[in-house]
Amino acid sequence: MSCLFMLLQSQMSLPDTIPVDPVPVPDTIPRPQPMPDPPPDEEPIKLSHR
């Protein structure tokens, strides 16, 4: 724990007054999600191209 904390402090180089949170990015920002599966209408088209 102490080693990890020291590494984080050295990388962030922030004063001790600011708490170092494990997740700097708040959950309010949506994360990039993987592309959804293609609709069933596109499946036969891709198969026919093969």
PyMOL Python script that loads the backbone (N, CA, C, O; Angstrom):
from pymol import cmd

cmd.read_pdbstr("""\
ATOM      1  N   MET A   1       0.846  -1.203   0.000  1.00  0.00           N
ATOM      2  CA  MET A   1       0.000   0.000   0.000  1.00  0.00           C
ATOM      3  C   MET A   1       0.884   1.257   0.000  1.00  0.00           C
ATOM      4  O   MET A   1       0.681   2.167  -0.803  1.00  0.00           O
ATOM      5  N   SER A   2       1.862   1.292   0.909  1.00  0.00           N
ATOM      6  CA  SER A   2       2.710   2.485   0.998  1.00  0.00           C
ATOM      7  C   SER A   2       3.498   2.682  -0.299  1.00  0.00           C
ATOM      8  O   SER A   2       3.650   3.809  -0.770  1.00  0.00           O
ATOM      9  N   CYS A   3       3.998   1.584  -0.876  1.00  0.00           N
ATOM     10  CA  CYS A   3       4.758   1.692  -2.130  1.00  0.00           C
ATOM     11  C   CYS A   3       3.864   2.236  -3.237  1.00  0.00           C
ATOM     12  O   CYS A   3       4.269   3.119  -3.993  1.00  0.00           O
ATOM     13  N   LEU A   4       2.652   1.709  -3.329  1.00  0.00           N
ATOM     14  CA  LEU A   4       1.740   2.163  -4.375  1.00  0.00           C
ATOM     15  C   LEU A   4       1.414   3.638  -4.177  1.00  0.00           C
ATOM     16  O   LEU A   4       1.376   4.407  -5.137  1.00  0.00           O
ATOM     17  N   PHE A   5       1.182   4.026  -2.934  1.00  0.00           N
ATOM     18  CA  PHE A   5       0.862   5.435  -2.655  1.00  0.00           C
ATOM     19  C   PHE A   5       2.026   6.333  -3.058  1.00  0.00           C
ATOM     20  O   PHE A   5       1.821   7.398  -3.640  1.00  0.00           O
ATOM     21  N   MET A   6       3.240   5.906  -2.752  1.00  0.00           N
ATOM     22  CA  MET A   6       4.419   6.703  -3.113  1.00  0.00           C
ATOM     23  C   MET A   6       4.547   6.806  -4.633  1.00  0.00           C
ATOM     24  O   MET A   6       4.885   7.866  -5.160  1.00  0.00           O
ATOM     25  N   LEU A   7       4.279   5.710  -5.329  1.00  0.00           N
ATOM     26  CA  LEU A   7       4.359   5.741  -6.791  1.00  0.00           C
ATOM     27  C   LEU A   7       3.331   6.711  -7.357  1.00  0.00           C
ATOM     28  O   LEU A   7       3.631   7.496  -8.257  1.00  0.00           O
ATOM     29  N   LEU A   8       2.122   6.649  -6.822  1.00  0.00           N
ATOM     30  CA  LEU A   8       1.074   7.553  -7.309  1.00  0.00           C
ATOM     31  C   LEU A   8       1.465   8.999  -7.049  1.00  0.00           C
ATOM     32  O   LEU A   8       1.287   9.856  -7.915  1.00  0.00           O
ATOM     33  N   GLN A   9       1.989   9.273  -5.878  1.00  0.00           N
ATOM     34  CA  GLN A   9       2.381  10.647  -5.551  1.00  0.00           C
ATOM     35  C   GLN A   9       3.503  11.114  -6.472  1.00  0.00           C
ATOM     36  O   GLN A   9       3.484  12.248  -6.950  1.00  0.00           O
ATOM     37  N   SER A  10       4.478  10.246  -6.721  1.00  0.00           N
ATOM     38  CA  SER A  10       5.600  10.642  -7.573  1.00  0.00           C
ATOM     39  C   SER A  10       5.129  10.885  -9.008  1.00  0.00           C
ATOM     40  O   SER A  10       5.616  11.800  -9.672  1.00  0.00           O
ATOM     41  N   GLN A  11       4.188  10.075  -9.486  1.00  0.00           N
ATOM     42  CA  GLN A  11       3.687  10.255 -10.856  1.00  0.00           C
ATOM     43  C   GLN A  11       2.802  11.498 -10.950  1.00  0.00           C
ATOM     44  O   GLN A  11       2.918  12.278 -11.894  1.00  0.00           O
ATOM     45  N   MET A  12       1.919  11.676  -9.968  1.00  0.00           N
ATOM     46  CA  MET A  12       0.999  12.816 -10.009  1.00  0.00           C
ATOM     47  C   MET A  12       1.719  14.110  -9.614  1.00  0.00           C
ATOM     48  O   MET A  12       1.400  15.185 -10.121  1.00  0.00           O
ATOM     49  N   SER A  13       2.695  13.995  -8.702  1.00  0.00           N
ATOM     50  CA  SER A  13       3.417  15.170  -8.199  1.00  0.00           C
ATOM     51  C   SER A  13       2.434  16.211  -7.671  1.00  0.00           C
ATOM     52  O   SER A  13       2.540  17.397  -7.984  1.00  0.00           O
ATOM     53  N   LEU A  14       1.472  15.749  -6.862  1.00  0.00           N
ATOM     54  CA  LEU A  14       0.480  16.659  -6.277  1.00  0.00           C
ATOM     55  C   LEU A  14       0.823  16.889  -4.807  1.00  0.00           C
ATOM     56  O   LEU A  14       1.405  16.016  -4.163  1.00  0.00           O
ATOM     57  N   PRO A  15       0.467  18.053  -4.276  1.00  0.00           N
ATOM     58  CA  PRO A  15       0.724  18.309  -2.851  1.00  0.00           C
ATOM     59  C   PRO A  15      -0.121  17.400  -1.963  1.00  0.00           C
ATOM     60  O   PRO A  15      -1.138  16.863  -2.400  1.00  0.00           O
ATOM     61  N   ASP A  16       0.307  17.234  -0.718  1.00  0.00           N
ATOM     62  CA  ASP A  16      -0.409  16.345   0.204  1.00  0.00           C
ATOM     63  C   ASP A  16      -1.802  16.876   0.528  1.00  0.00           C
ATOM     64  O   ASP A  16      -2.655  16.125   1.000  1.00  0.00           O
ATOM     65  N   THR A  17      -2.038  18.158   0.279  1.00  0.00           N
ATOM     66  CA  THR A  17      -3.353  18.726   0.607  1.00  0.00           C
ATOM     67  C   THR A  17      -4.436  18.126  -0.296  1.00  0.00           C
ATOM     68  O   THR A  17      -5.585  17.983   0.122  1.00  0.00           O
ATOM     69  N   ILE A  18      -4.067  17.776  -1.539  1.00  0.00           N
ATOM     70  CA  ILE A  18      -5.060  17.219  -2.470  1.00  0.00           C
ATOM     71  C   ILE A  18      -5.078  15.698  -2.311  1.00  0.00           C
ATOM     72  O   ILE A  18      -4.038  15.059  -2.467  1.00  0.00           O
ATOM     73  N   PRO A  19      -6.236  15.102  -2.004  1.00  0.00           N
ATOM     74  CA  PRO A  19      -6.296  13.644  -1.866  1.00  0.00           C
ATOM     75  C   PRO A  19      -6.163  12.956  -3.224  1.00  0.00           C
ATOM     76  O   PRO A  19      -6.743  13.405  -4.213  1.00  0.00           O
ATOM     77  N   VAL A  20      -5.400  11.869  -3.269  1.00  0.00           N
ATOM     78  CA  VAL A  20      -5.192  11.144  -4.531  1.00  0.00           C
ATOM     79  C   VAL A  20      -6.245  10.044  -4.627  1.00  0.00           C
ATOM     80  O   VAL A  20      -6.133   9.011  -3.967  1.00  0.00           O
ATOM     81  N   ASP A  21      -7.259  10.268  -5.444  1.00  0.00           N
ATOM     82  CA  ASP A  21      -8.316   9.261  -5.602  1.00  0.00           C
ATOM     83  C   ASP A  21      -7.860   8.188  -6.591  1.00  0.00           C
ATOM     84  O   ASP A  21      -7.107   8.493  -7.516  1.00  0.00           O
ATOM     85  N   PRO A  22      -8.300   6.941  -6.418  1.00  0.00           N
ATOM     86  CA  PRO A  22      -7.905   5.874  -7.351  1.00  0.00           C
ATOM     87  C   PRO A  22      -8.464   6.099  -8.746  1.00  0.00           C
ATOM     88  O   PRO A  22      -7.859   5.681  -9.734  1.00  0.00           O
ATOM     89  N   VAL A  23      -9.644   6.773  -8.835  1.00  0.00           N
ATOM     90  CA  VAL A  23     -10.259   7.018 -10.147  1.00  0.00           C
ATOM     91  C   VAL A  23     -10.389   8.524 -10.337  1.00  0.00           C
ATOM     92  O   VAL A  23     -11.338   9.122  -9.829  1.00  0.00           O
ATOM     93  N   PRO A  24      -9.453   9.156 -11.061  1.00  0.00           N
ATOM     94  CA  PRO A  24      -9.525  10.610 -11.234  1.00  0.00           C
ATOM     95  C   PRO A  24     -10.710  11.039 -12.088  1.00  0.00           C
ATOM     96  O   PRO A  24     -11.226  12.143 -11.916  1.00  0.00           O
ATOM     97  N   VAL A  25     -11.148  10.181 -13.007  1.00  0.00           N
ATOM     98  CA  VAL A  25     -12.255  10.558 -13.899  1.00  0.00           C
ATOM     99  C   VAL A  25     -13.582  10.244 -13.203  1.00  0.00           C
ATOM    100  O   VAL A  25     -13.796   9.109 -12.778  1.00  0.00           O
ATOM    101  N   PRO A  26     -14.477  11.232 -13.080  1.00  0.00           N
ATOM    102  CA  PRO A  26     -15.778  10.953 -12.447  1.00  0.00           C
ATOM    103  C   PRO A  26     -16.656  10.076 -13.322  1.00  0.00           C
ATOM    104  O   PRO A  26     -16.481  10.019 -14.540  1.00  0.00           O
ATOM    105  N   ASP A  27     -17.613   9.387 -12.683  1.00  0.00           N
ATOM    106  CA  ASP A  27     -18.500   8.490 -13.434  1.00  0.00           C
ATOM    107  C   ASP A  27     -19.488   9.257 -14.312  1.00  0.00           C
ATOM    108  O   ASP A  27     -20.158   8.665 -15.157  1.00  0.00           O
ATOM    109  N   THR A  28     -19.580  10.581 -14.111  1.00  0.00           N
ATOM    110  CA  THR A  28     -20.537  11.352 -14.919  1.00  0.00           C
ATOM    111  C   THR A  28     -20.152  11.308 -16.402  1.00  0.00           C
ATOM    112  O   THR A  28     -21.019  11.402 -17.270  1.00  0.00           O
ATOM    113  N   ILE A  29     -18.853  11.166 -16.692  1.00  0.00           N
ATOM    114  CA  ILE A  29     -18.418  11.127 -18.101  1.00  0.00           C
ATOM    115  C   ILE A  29     -18.661   9.714 -18.643  1.00  0.00           C
ATOM    116  O   ILE A  29     -18.128   8.752 -18.091  1.00  0.00           O
ATOM    117  N   PRO A  30     -19.451   9.570 -19.707  1.00  0.00           N
ATOM    118  CA  PRO A  30     -19.725   8.226 -20.251  1.00  0.00           C
ATOM    119  C   PRO A  30     -18.474   7.638 -20.884  1.00  0.00           C
ATOM    120  O   PRO A  30     -17.756   8.317 -21.618  1.00  0.00           O
ATOM    121  N   ARG A  31     -18.225   6.384 -20.594  1.00  0.00           N
ATOM    122  CA  ARG A  31     -17.048   5.726 -21.172  1.00  0.00           C
ATOM    123  C   ARG A  31     -17.382   5.183 -22.559  1.00  0.00           C
ATOM    124  O   ARG A  31     -18.529   4.819 -22.817  1.00  0.00           O
ATOM    125  N   PRO A  32     -16.390   5.124 -23.461  1.00  0.00           N
ATOM    126  CA  PRO A  32     -16.654   4.601 -24.814  1.00  0.00           C
ATOM    127  C   PRO A  32     -17.056   3.134 -24.757  1.00  0.00           C
ATOM    128  O   PRO A  32     -16.283   2.287 -24.310  1.00  0.00           O
ATOM    129  N   GLN A  33     -18.251   2.846 -25.205  1.00  0.00           N
ATOM    130  CA  GLN A  33     -18.730   1.458 -25.184  1.00  0.00           C
ATOM    131  C   GLN A  33     -18.436   0.783 -26.526  1.00  0.00           C
ATOM    132  O   GLN A  33     -18.371   1.459 -27.553  1.00  0.00           O
ATOM    133  N   PRO A  34     -18.259  -0.536 -26.531  1.00  0.00           N
ATOM    134  CA  PRO A  34     -18.022  -1.246 -27.796  1.00  0.00           C
ATOM    135  C   PRO A  34     -19.222  -1.146 -28.723  1.00  0.00           C
ATOM    136  O   PRO A  34     -20.360  -1.037 -28.266  1.00  0.00           O
ATOM    137  N   MET A  35     -18.968  -1.183 -30.013  1.00  0.00           N
ATOM    138  CA  MET A  35     -20.064  -1.064 -30.987  1.00  0.00           C
ATOM    139  C   MET A  35     -21.078  -2.195 -30.767  1.00  0.00           C
ATOM    140  O   MET A  35     -20.688  -3.345 -30.566  1.00  0.00           O
ATOM    141  N   PRO A  36     -22.365  -1.872 -30.804  1.00  0.00           N
ATOM    142  CA  PRO A  36     -23.375  -2.924 -30.609  1.00  0.00           C
ATOM    143  C   PRO A  36     -23.405  -3.893 -31.787  1.00  0.00           C
ATOM    144  O   PRO A  36     -22.917  -3.587 -32.875  1.00  0.00           O
ATOM    145  N   ASP A  37     -23.977  -5.050 -31.552  1.00  0.00           N
ATOM    146  CA  ASP A  37     -24.054  -6.051 -32.622  1.00  0.00           C
ATOM    147  C   ASP A  37     -24.892  -5.515 -33.781  1.00  0.00           C
ATOM    148  O   ASP A  37     -25.842  -4.767 -33.548  1.00  0.00           O
ATOM    149  N   PRO A  38     -24.570  -5.876 -35.012  1.00  0.00           N
ATOM    150  CA  PRO A  38     -25.347  -5.392 -36.162  1.00  0.00           C
ATOM    151  C   PRO A  38     -26.759  -5.956 -36.121  1.00  0.00           C
ATOM    152  O   PRO A  38     -26.968  -7.074 -35.649  1.00  0.00           O
ATOM    153  N   PRO A  39     -27.734  -5.188 -36.614  1.00  0.00           N
ATOM    154  CA  PRO A  39     -29.117  -5.693 -36.623  1.00  0.00           C
ATOM    155  C   PRO A  39     -29.227  -6.942 -37.491  1.00  0.00           C
ATOM    156  O   PRO A  39     -28.362  -7.182 -38.334  1.00  0.00           O
ATOM    157  N   PRO A  40     -30.273  -7.739 -37.299  1.00  0.00           N
ATOM    158  CA  PRO A  40     -30.411  -8.985 -38.078  1.00  0.00           C
ATOM    159  C   PRO A  40     -30.503  -8.730 -39.577  1.00  0.00           C
ATOM    160  O   PRO A  40     -30.191  -9.612 -40.378  1.00  0.00           O
ATOM    161  N   ASP A  41     -30.932  -7.516 -39.965  1.00  0.00           N
ATOM    162  CA  ASP A  41     -31.049  -7.225 -41.403  1.00  0.00           C
ATOM    163  C   ASP A  41     -29.671  -7.157 -42.064  1.00  0.00           C
ATOM    164  O   ASP A  41     -29.542  -7.439 -43.255  1.00  0.00           O
ATOM    165  N   GLU A  42     -28.633  -6.783 -41.291  1.00  0.00           N
ATOM    166  CA  GLU A  42     -27.299  -6.665 -41.895  1.00  0.00           C
ATOM    167  C   GLU A  42     -26.586  -8.013 -41.937  1.00  0.00           C
ATOM    168  O   GLU A  42     -25.653  -8.187 -42.722  1.00  0.00           O
ATOM    169  N   GLU A  43     -26.996  -8.949 -41.128  1.00  0.00           N
ATOM    170  CA  GLU A  43     -26.290 -10.242 -41.085  1.00  0.00           C
ATOM    171  C   GLU A  43     -26.324 -10.962 -42.438  1.00  0.00           C
ATOM    172  O   GLU A  43     -25.269 -11.385 -42.912  1.00  0.00           O
ATOM    173  N   PRO A  44     -27.474 -11.118 -43.070  1.00  0.00           N
ATOM    174  CA  PRO A  44     -27.484 -11.823 -44.364  1.00  0.00           C
ATOM    175  C   PRO A  44     -26.651 -11.100 -45.415  1.00  0.00           C
ATOM    176  O   PRO A  44     -26.054 -11.741 -46.280  1.00  0.00           O
ATOM    177  N   ILE A  45     -26.604  -9.756 -45.348  1.00  0.00           N
ATOM    178  CA  ILE A  45     -25.826  -8.995 -46.338  1.00  0.00           C
ATOM    179  C   ILE A  45     -24.337  -9.340 -46.170  1.00  0.00           C
ATOM    180  O   ILE A  45     -23.638  -9.564 -47.158  1.00  0.00           O
ATOM    181  N   LYS A  46     -23.856  -9.380 -44.926  1.00  0.00           N
ATOM    182  CA  LYS A  46     -22.441  -9.700 -44.704  1.00  0.00           C
ATOM    183  C   LYS A  46     -22.160 -11.135 -45.154  1.00  0.00           C
ATOM    184  O   LYS A  46     -21.111 -11.397 -45.743  1.00  0.00           O
ATOM    185  N   LEU A  47     -23.065 -12.056 -44.892  1.00  0.00           N
ATOM    186  CA  LEU A  47     -22.857 -13.449 -45.293  1.00  0.00           C
ATOM    187  C   LEU A  47     -22.819 -13.559 -46.821  1.00  0.00           C
ATOM    188  O   LEU A  47     -22.029 -14.327 -47.370  1.00  0.00           O
ATOM    189  N   SER A  48     -23.662 -12.802 -47.493  1.00  0.00           N
ATOM    190  CA  SER A  48     -23.697 -12.885 -48.959  1.00  0.00           C
ATOM    191  C   SER A  48     -22.405 -12.325 -49.548  1.00  0.00           C
ATOM    192  O   SER A  48     -21.927 -12.812 -50.572  1.00  0.00           O
ATOM    193  N   HIS A  49     -21.830 -11.284 -48.893  1.00  0.00           N
ATOM    194  CA  HIS A  49     -20.575 -10.713 -49.402  1.00  0.00           C
ATOM    195  C   HIS A  49     -19.456 -11.745 -49.316  1.00  0.00           C
ATOM    196  O   HIS A  49     -18.554 -11.744 -50.154  1.00  0.00           O
ATOM    197  N   ARG A  50     -19.500 -12.615 -48.328  1.00  0.00           N
ATOM    198  CA  ARG A  50     -18.465 -13.647 -48.212  1.00  0.00           C
ATOM    199  C   ARG A  50     -18.585 -14.596 -49.401  1.00  0.00           C
ATOM    200  O   ARG A  50     -17.812 -15.547 -49.512  1.00  0.00           O
TER     201      ARG A  50
END
""", "prot")
cmd.dss("prot")
cmd.show_as("cartoon", "prot")
cmd.util.cbc("prot")
cmd.orient("prot")
